[in-house]
Amino acid sequence: MTIGAINAPVQFSGIAPGNAGLYQINVAIPTGVPPGDDVELVVKVGNTADTVTIAVQAP
């Protein structure tokens, strides 16, 4: 996973507790990600990737 083109360490990925069929990924925003309303988040599993944008607030 990358956020703002910076590798983001995944803390957990798997089925969300109590929600069959709902996949959950917990990740921390890495240091150096610029704040903004449309920061790119990329999730890659094997040869498949999906991209969305998220809002990131300055610390």
mmCIF file as gemmi writes it, N, C-alpha and C atoms, coordinates in Angstrom:
data_model
loop_
_atom_site.group_PDB
_atom_site.id
_atom_site.type_symbol
_atom_site.label_atom_id
_atom_site.label_alt_id
_atom_site.label_comp_id
_atom_site.label_asym_id
_atom_site.label_entity_id
_atom_site.label_seq_id
_atom_site.pdbx_PDB_ins_code
_atom_site.Cartn_x
_atom_site.Cartn_y
_atom_site.Cartn_z
_atom_site.occupancy
_atom_site.B_iso_or_equiv
_atom_site.pdbx_formal_charge
_atom_site.auth_seq_id
_atom_site.auth_asym_id
_atom_site.pdbx_PDB_model_num
ATOM 1 N N . MET Axp A 1 ? 0.842 -1.155 0 1 0 ? 1 A 1
ATOM 2 C CA . MET Axp A 1 ? 0 0 0 1 0 ? 1 A 1
ATOM 3 C C . MET Axp A 1 ? 0.892 1.225 0 1 0 ? 1 A 1
ATOM 4 N N . THR Axp A 2 ? 0.487 2.222 -0.763 1 0 ? 2 A 1
ATOM 5 C CA . THR Axp A 2 ? 1.166 3.508 -0.731 1 0 ? 2 A 1
ATOM 6 C C . THR Axp A 2 ? 0.147 4.609 -0.491 1 0 ? 2 A 1
ATOM 7 N N . ILE Axp A 3 ? 0.597 5.634 0.192 1 0 ? 3 A 1
ATOM 8 C CA . ILE Axp A 3 ? -0.218 6.829 0.407 1 0 ? 3 A 1
ATOM 9 C C . ILE Axp A 3 ? 0.649 8.008 0 1 0 ? 3 A 1
ATOM 10 N N . GLY Axp A 4 ? 0.191 8.773 -0.966 1 0 ? 4 A 1
ATOM 11 C CA . GLY Axp A 4 ? 0.993 9.874 -1.466 1 0 ? 4 A 1
ATOM 12 C C . GLY Axp A 4 ? 2.308 9.394 -2.042 1 0 ? 4 A 1
ATOM 13 N N . ALA Axp A 5 ? 2.318 8.232 -2.669 1 0 ? 5 A 1
ATOM 14 C CA . ALA Axp A 5 ? 3.499 7.608 -3.293 1 0 ? 5 A 1
ATOM 15 C C . ALA Axp A 5 ? 4.564 7.189 -2.286 1 0 ? 5 A 1
ATOM 16 N N . ILE Axp A 6 ? 4.203 7.115 -0.999 1 0 ? 6 A 1
ATOM 17 C CA . ILE Axp A 6 ? 5.118 6.675 0.052 1 0 ? 6 A 1
ATOM 18 C C . ILE Axp A 6 ? 4.608 5.346 0.596 1 0 ? 6 A 1
ATOM 19 N N . ASN Axp A 7 ? 5.494 4.347 0.727 1 0 ? 7 A 1
ATOM 20 C CA . ASN Axp A 7 ? 5.085 3.053 1.27 1 0 ? 7 A 1
ATOM 21 C C . ASN Axp A 7 ? 4.497 3.218 2.663 1 0 ? 7 A 1
ATOM 22 N N . ALA Axp A 8 ? 3.358 2.596 2.876 1 0 ? 8 A 1
ATOM 23 C CA . ALA Axp A 8 ? 2.662 2.668 4.163 1 0 ? 8 A 1
ATOM 24 C C . ALA Axp A 8 ? 2.615 1.269 4.772 1 0 ? 8 A 1
ATOM 25 N N . PRO Axp A 9 ? 3.149 1.095 5.977 1 0 ? 9 A 1
ATOM 26 C CA . PRO Axp A 9 ? 3.141 -0.227 6.601 1 0 ? 9 A 1
ATOM 27 C C . PRO Axp A 9 ? 1.724 -0.663 6.993 1 0 ? 9 A 1
ATOM 28 N N . VAL Axp A 10 ? 1.348 -1.85 6.526 1 0 ? 10 A 1
ATOM 29 C CA . VAL Axp A 10 ? 0.033 -2.399 6.852 1 0 ? 10 A 1
ATOM 30 C C . VAL Axp A 10 ? 0.119 -3.048 8.225 1 0 ? 10 A 1
ATOM 31 N N . GLN Axp A 11 ? -0.772 -2.641 9.132 1 0 ? 11 A 1
ATOM 32 C CA . GLN Axp A 11 ? -0.789 -3.18 10.485 1 0 ? 11 A 1
ATOM 33 C C . GLN Axp A 11 ? -1.699 -4.398 10.605 1 0 ? 11 A 1
ATOM 34 N N . PHE Axp A 12 ? -2.735 -4.455 9.773 1 0 ? 12 A 1
ATOM 35 C CA . PHE Axp A 12 ? -3.665 -5.584 9.761 1 0 ? 12 A 1
ATOM 36 C C . PHE Axp A 12 ? -4.356 -5.609 8.42 1 0 ? 12 A 1
ATOM 37 N N . SER Axp A 13 ? -4.582 -6.803 7.885 1 0 ? 13 A 1
ATOM 38 C CA . SER Axp A 13 ? -5.447 -6.963 6.722 1 0 ? 13 A 1
ATOM 39 C C . SER Axp A 13 ? -6.144 -8.302 6.854 1 0 ? 13 A 1
ATOM 40 N N . GLY Axp A 14 ? -7.444 -8.28 6.689 1 0 ? 14 A 1
ATOM 41 C CA . GLY Axp A 14 ? -8.222 -9.503 6.804 1 0 ? 14 A 1
ATOM 42 C C . GLY Axp A 14 ? -9.7 -9.198 6.898 1 0 ? 14 A 1
ATOM 43 N N . ILE Axp A 15 ? -10.477 -10.226 7.189 1 0 ? 15 A 1
ATOM 44 C CA . ILE Axp A 15 ? -11.927 -10.065 7.337 1 0 ? 15 A 1
ATOM 45 C C . ILE Axp A 15 ? -12.195 -9.218 8.583 1 0 ? 15 A 1
ATOM 46 N N . ALA Axp A 16 ? -13.039 -8.21 8.434 1 0 ? 16 A 1
ATOM 47 C CA . ALA Axp A 16 ? -13.383 -7.333 9.558 1 0 ? 16 A 1
ATOM 48 C C . ALA Axp A 16 ? -14.136 -8.141 10.609 1 0 ? 16 A 1
ATOM 49 N N . PRO Axp A 17 ? -13.73 -8.017 11.863 1 0 ? 17 A 1
ATOM 50 C CA . PRO Axp A 17 ? -14.396 -8.773 12.937 1 0 ? 17 A 1
ATOM 51 C C . PRO Axp A 17 ? -15.908 -8.521 12.957 1 0 ? 17 A 1
ATOM 52 N N . GLY Axp A 18 ? -16.67 -9.612 12.951 1 0 ? 18 A 1
ATOM 53 C CA . GLY Axp A 18 ? -18.131 -9.504 13.027 1 0 ? 18 A 1
ATOM 54 C C . GLY Axp A 18 ? -18.811 -9.129 11.728 1 0 ? 18 A 1
ATOM 55 N N . ASN Axp A 19 ? -18.07 -9.073 10.618 1 0 ? 19 A 1
ATOM 56 C CA . ASN Axp A 19 ? -18.644 -8.66 9.341 1 0 ? 19 A 1
ATOM 57 C C . ASN Axp A 19 ? -18.195 -9.6 8.228 1 0 ? 19 A 1
ATOM 58 N N . ALA Axp A 20 ? -18.896 -10.693 8.071 1 0 ? 20 A 1
ATOM 59 C CA . ALA Axp A 20 ? -18.539 -11.66 7.023 1 0 ? 20 A 1
ATOM 60 C C . ALA Axp A 20 ? -18.574 -10.98 5.658 1 0 ? 20 A 1
ATOM 61 N N . GLY Axp A 21 ? -17.528 -11.167 4.887 1 0 ? 21 A 1
ATOM 62 C CA . GLY Axp A 21 ? -17.476 -10.609 3.542 1 0 ? 21 A 1
ATOM 63 C C . GLY Axp A 21 ? -16.944 -9.191 3.458 1 0 ? 21 A 1
ATOM 64 N N . LEU Axp A 22 ? -16.622 -8.57 4.595 1 0 ? 22 A 1
ATOM 65 C CA . LEU Axp A 22 ? -16.085 -7.205 4.594 1 0 ? 22 A 1
ATOM 66 C C . LEU Axp A 22 ? -14.599 -7.273 4.917 1 0 ? 22 A 1
ATOM 67 N N . TYR Axp A 23 ? -13.768 -6.838 3.973 1 0 ? 23 A 1
ATOM 68 C CA . TYR Axp A 23 ? -12.324 -6.892 4.14 1 0 ? 23 A 1
ATOM 69 C C . TYR Axp A 23 ? -11.84 -5.573 4.719 1 0 ? 23 A 1
ATOM 70 N N . GLN Axp A 24 ? -10.942 -5.63 5.693 1 0 ? 24 A 1
ATOM 71 C CA . GLN Axp A 24 ? -10.458 -4.45 6.401 1 0 ? 24 A 1
ATOM 72 C C . GLN Axp A 24 ? -8.935 -4.361 6.28 1 0 ? 24 A 1
ATOM 73 N N . ILE Axp A 25 ? -8.428 -3.154 6.062 1 0 ? 25 A 1
ATOM 74 C CA . ILE Axp A 25 ? -6.987 -2.915 6.051 1 0 ? 25 A 1
ATOM 75 C C . ILE Axp A 25 ? -6.714 -1.756 7.003 1 0 ? 25 A 1
ATOM 76 N N . ASN Axp A 26 ? -5.864 -1.996 8.007 1 0 ? 26 A 1
ATOM 77 C CA . ASN Axp A 26 ? -5.444 -0.95 8.93 1 0 ? 26 A 1
ATOM 78 C C . ASN Axp A 26 ? -4.04 -0.516 8.535 1 0 ? 26 A 1
ATOM 79 N N . VAL Axp A 27 ? -3.848 0.77 8.375 1 0 ? 27 A 1
ATOM 80 C CA . VAL Axp A 27 ? -2.552 1.303 7.958 1 0 ? 27 A 1
ATOM 81 C C . VAL Axp A 27 ? -2.374 2.675 8.595 1 0 ? 27 A 1
ATOM 82 N N . ALA Axp A 28 ? -1.12 3.004 8.906 1 0 ? 28 A 1
ATOM 83 C CA . ALA Axp A 28 ? -0.801 4.325 9.444 1 0 ? 28 A 1
ATOM 84 C C . ALA Axp A 28 ? -0.335 5.225 8.298 1 0 ? 28 A 1
ATOM 85 N N . ILE Axp A 29 ? -0.704 6.496 8.37 1 0 ? 29 A 1
ATOM 86 C CA . ILE Axp A 29 ? -0.231 7.456 7.379 1 0 ? 29 A 1
ATOM 87 C C . ILE Axp A 29 ? 1.268 7.661 7.618 1 0 ? 29 A 1
ATOM 88 N N . PRO Axp A 30 ? 2.106 7.361 6.63 1 0 ? 30 A 1
ATOM 89 C CA . PRO Axp A 30 ? 3.555 7.495 6.85 1 0 ? 30 A 1
ATOM 90 C C . PRO Axp A 30 ? 3.997 8.954 6.936 1 0 ? 30 A 1
ATOM 91 N N . THR Axp A 31 ? 5.096 9.164 7.632 1 0 ? 31 A 1
ATOM 92 C CA . THR Axp A 31 ? 5.693 10.491 7.719 1 0 ? 31 A 1
ATOM 93 C C . THR Axp A 31 ? 6.094 10.955 6.326 1 0 ? 31 A 1
ATOM 94 N N . GLY Axp A 32 ? 5.833 12.205 6.041 1 0 ? 32 A 1
ATOM 95 C CA . GLY Axp A 32 ? 6.222 12.766 4.751 1 0 ? 32 A 1
ATOM 96 C C . GLY Axp A 32 ? 5.102 12.872 3.747 1 0 ? 32 A 1
ATOM 97 N N . VAL Axp A 33 ? 3.933 12.304 4.066 1 0 ? 33 A 1
ATOM 98 C CA . VAL Axp A 33 ? 2.793 12.426 3.145 1 0 ? 33 A 1
ATOM 99 C C . VAL Axp A 33 ? 2.285 13.865 3.211 1 0 ? 33 A 1
ATOM 100 N N . PRO Axp A 34 ? 2.205 14.528 2.081 1 0 ? 34 A 1
ATOM 101 C CA . PRO Axp A 34 ? 1.737 15.922 2.109 1 0 ? 34 A 1
ATOM 102 C C . PRO Axp A 34 ? 0.239 15.992 2.401 1 0 ? 34 A 1
ATOM 103 N N . PRO Axp A 35 ? -0.174 16.957 3.23 1 0 ? 35 A 1
ATOM 104 C CA . PRO Axp A 35 ? -1.603 17.101 3.502 1 0 ? 35 A 1
ATOM 105 C C . PRO Axp A 35 ? -2.338 17.577 2.243 1 0 ? 35 A 1
ATOM 106 N N . GLY Axp A 36 ? -3.609 17.246 2.174 1 0 ? 36 A 1
ATOM 107 C CA . GLY Axp A 36 ? -4.423 17.685 1.044 1 0 ? 36 A 1
ATOM 108 C C . GLY Axp A 36 ? -5.737 16.948 0.997 1 0 ? 36 A 1
ATOM 109 N N . ASP Axp A 37 ? -6.619 17.406 0.121 1 0 ? 37 A 1
ATOM 110 C CA . ASP Axp A 37 ? -7.951 16.816 -0.01 1 0 ? 37 A 1
ATOM 111 C C . ASP Axp A 37 ? -8.003 15.648 -0.981 1 0 ? 37 A 1
ATOM 112 N N . ASP Axp A 38 ? -6.956 15.433 -1.756 1 0 ? 38 A 1
ATOM 113 C CA . ASP Axp A 38 ? -6.981 14.369 -2.766 1 0 ? 38 A 1
ATOM 114 C C . ASP Axp A 38 ? -5.631 13.648 -2.849 1 0 ? 38 A 1
ATOM 115 N N . VAL Axp A 39 ? -5.214 13.072 -1.728 1 0 ? 39 A 1
ATOM 116 C CA . VAL Axp A 39 ? -3.963 12.33 -1.656 1 0 ? 39 A 1
ATOM 117 C C . VAL Axp A 39 ? -4.225 10.907 -2.167 1 0 ? 39 A 1
ATOM 118 N N . GLU Axp A 40 ? -3.391 10.433 -3.071 1 0 ? 40 A 1
ATOM 119 C CA . GLU Axp A 40 ? -3.594 9.129 -3.694 1 0 ? 40 A 1
ATOM 120 C C . GLU Axp A 40 ? -3.239 7.986 -2.742 1 0 ? 40 A 1
ATOM 121 N N . LEU Axp A 41 ? -4.147 7.023 -2.625 1 0 ? 41 A 1
ATOM 122 C CA . LEU Axp A 41 ? -3.939 5.803 -1.853 1 0 ? 41 A 1
ATOM 123 C C . LEU Axp A 41 ? -4.054 4.635 -2.822 1 0 ? 41 A 1
ATOM 124 N N . VAL Axp A 42 ? -3.018 3.795 -2.864 1 0 ? 42 A 1
ATOM 125 C CA . VAL Axp A 42 ? -3.001 2.658 -3.786 1 0 ? 42 A 1
ATOM 126 C C . VAL Axp A 42 ? -2.898 1.372 -2.977 1 0 ? 42 A 1
ATOM 127 N N . VAL Axp A 43 ? -3.841 0.456 -3.213 1 0 ? 43 A 1
ATOM 128 C CA . VAL Axp A 43 ? -3.818 -0.867 -2.595 1 0 ? 43 A 1
ATOM 129 C C . VAL Axp A 43 ? -3.484 -1.854 -3.707 1 0 ? 43 A 1
ATOM 130 N N . LYS Axp A 44 ? -2.43 -2.645 -3.482 1 0 ? 44 A 1
ATOM 131 C CA . LYS Axp A 44 ? -2.02 -3.625 -4.487 1 0 ? 44 A 1
ATOM 132 C C . LYS Axp A 44 ? -2.014 -4.999 -3.85 1 0 ? 44 A 1
ATOM 133 N N . VAL Axp A 45 ? -2.693 -5.945 -4.512 1 0 ? 45 A 1
ATOM 134 C CA . VAL Axp A 45 ? -2.721 -7.343 -4.087 1 0 ? 45 A 1
ATOM 135 C C . VAL Axp A 45 ? -2.353 -8.176 -5.305 1 0 ? 45 A 1
ATOM 136 N N . GLY Axp A 46 ? -1.195 -8.822 -5.239 1 0 ? 46 A 1
ATOM 137 C CA . GLY Axp A 46 ? -0.724 -9.577 -6.4 1 0 ? 46 A 1
ATOM 138 C C . GLY Axp A 46 ? -0.494 -8.658 -7.579 1 0 ? 46 A 1
ATOM 139 N N . ASN Axp A 47 ? -1.131 -8.957 -8.699 1 0 ? 47 A 1
ATOM 140 C CA . ASN Axp A 47 ? -0.986 -8.128 -9.903 1 0 ? 47 A 1
ATOM 141 C C . ASN Axp A 47 ? -2.116 -7.127 -10.075 1 0 ? 47 A 1
ATOM 142 N N . THR Axp A 48 ? -2.967 -7.008 -9.071 1 0 ? 48 A 1
ATOM 143 C CA . THR Axp A 48 ? -4.12 -6.114 -9.149 1 0 ? 48 A 1
ATOM 144 C C . THR Axp A 48 ? -3.924 -4.934 -8.209 1 0 ? 48 A 1
ATOM 145 N N . ALA Axp A 49 ? -4.233 -3.74 -8.692 1 0 ? 49 A 1
ATOM 146 C CA . ALA Axp A 49 ? -4.125 -2.539 -7.866 1 0 ? 49 A 1
ATOM 147 C C . ALA Axp A 49 ? -5.389 -1.702 -8.018 1 0 ? 49 A 1
ATOM 148 N N . ASP Axp A 50 ? -5.736 -0.995 -6.97 1 0 ? 50 A 1
ATOM 149 C CA . ASP Axp A 50 ? -6.879 -0.082 -7.002 1 0 ? 50 A 1
ATOM 150 C C . ASP Axp A 50 ? -6.438 1.233 -6.37 1 0 ? 50 A 1
ATOM 151 N N . THR Axp A 51 ? -6.859 2.33 -6.944 1 0 ? 51 A 1
ATOM 152 C CA . THR Axp A 51 ? -6.454 3.656 -6.485 1 0 ? 51 A 1
ATOM 153 C C . THR Axp A 51 ? -7.679 4.478 -6.116 1 0 ? 51 A 1
ATOM 154 N N . VAL Axp A 52 ? -7.589 5.152 -4.974 1 0 ? 52 A 1
ATOM 155 C CA . VAL Axp A 52 ? -8.606 6.107 -4.539 1 0 ? 52 A 1
ATOM 156 C C . VAL Axp A 52 ? -7.875 7.331 -4.015 1 0 ? 52 A 1
ATOM 157 N N . THR Axp A 53 ? -8.601 8.386 -3.723 1 0 ? 53 A 1
ATOM 158 C CA . THR Axp A 53 ? -7.994 9.535 -3.065 1 0 ? 53 A 1
ATOM 159 C C . THR Axp A 53 ? -8.645 9.713 -1.701 1 0 ? 53 A 1
ATOM 160 N N . ILE Axp A 54 ? -7.829 10.182 -0.754 1 0 ? 54 A 1
ATOM 161 C CA . ILE Axp A 54 ? -8.305 10.439 0.606 1 0 ? 54 A 1
ATOM 162 C C . ILE Axp A 54 ? -7.848 11.83 1.019 1 0 ? 54 A 1
ATOM 163 N N . ALA Axp A 55 ? -8.481 12.37 2.05 1 0 ? 55 A 1
ATOM 164 C CA . ALA Axp A 55 ? -8.055 13.635 2.634 1 0 ? 55 A 1
ATOM 165 C C . ALA Axp A 55 ? -7.074 13.336 3.763 1 0 ? 55 A 1
ATOM 166 N N . VAL Axp A 56 ? -5.968 14.091 3.789 1 0 ? 56 A 1
ATOM 167 C CA . VAL Axp A 56 ? -4.969 13.95 4.841 1 0 ? 56 A 1
ATOM 168 C C . VAL Axp A 56 ? -4.766 15.319 5.463 1 0 ? 56 A 1
ATOM 169 N N . GLN Axp A 57 ? -4.889 15.388 6.778 1 0 ? 57 A 1
ATOM 170 C CA . GLN Axp A 57 ? -4.742 16.629 7.515 1 0 ? 57 A 1
ATOM 171 C C . GLN Axp A 57 ? -3.33 16.718 8.079 1 0 ? 57 A 1
ATOM 172 N N . ALA Axp A 58 ? -2.753 17.899 8.114 1 0 ? 58 A 1
ATOM 173 C CA . ALA Axp A 58 ? -1.424 18.096 8.697 1 0 ? 58 A 1
ATOM 174 C C . ALA Axp A 58 ? -1.48 17.806 10.198 1 0 ? 58 A 1
ATOM 175 N N . PRO Axp A 59 ? -0.395 17.19 10.727 1 0 ? 59 A 1
ATOM 176 C CA . PRO Axp A 59 ? -0.39 16.863 12.164 1 0 ? 59 A 1
ATOM 177 C C . PRO Axp A 59 ? -0.354 18.106 13.042 1 0 ? 59 A 1
